[in-house]
């Protein structure tokens, strides 16, 4: 009988919930301890926020479509039948997590809550430490040399 770890990466908490939980906590903390945003740049922050939100959504949607096309699960707690190395996966091994980071950071800029923007990078660190590391060990076991070659050629984030 195979262990759950052998059948998948062993991720127990969905990564989008990590981003939502940390952004929500930052939003809530802002009510009592707001971080100031310089007024003269707020138009720039709005534009940058919109660009990051749009790029993050596009990155996530394209990445999900590639997983669907490969007929493999994008859920990190399910087994993978293939690893995707096309599209944005040629530039980053984790475009969905990068997209989520951009989305939350952009939202924080757009609503001028610096804590929410900071939470995106804290979430990226948490995901890297507790999710991506497990996924990579699993993909190395599952796909062997092919994944190791890919890993040597493509950066984890950018």
Buried (B, 14 or more C-beta within 10 A) or exposed (E): EEEEEEEBBBBEBEBBEBBBBBBEBBBEBBEEEEBEBEEEEBEEBBEBBBBBBEBBBBBBEBBBEBBEEBEBBBBBBEBBEBBBBEBBBEEBBBBBBBBBBBBBBBBBBBBBBBBBBBBBEBBBEBBBEBBBEBBBEBBBEBBEEEBEEBBEEBEBBE
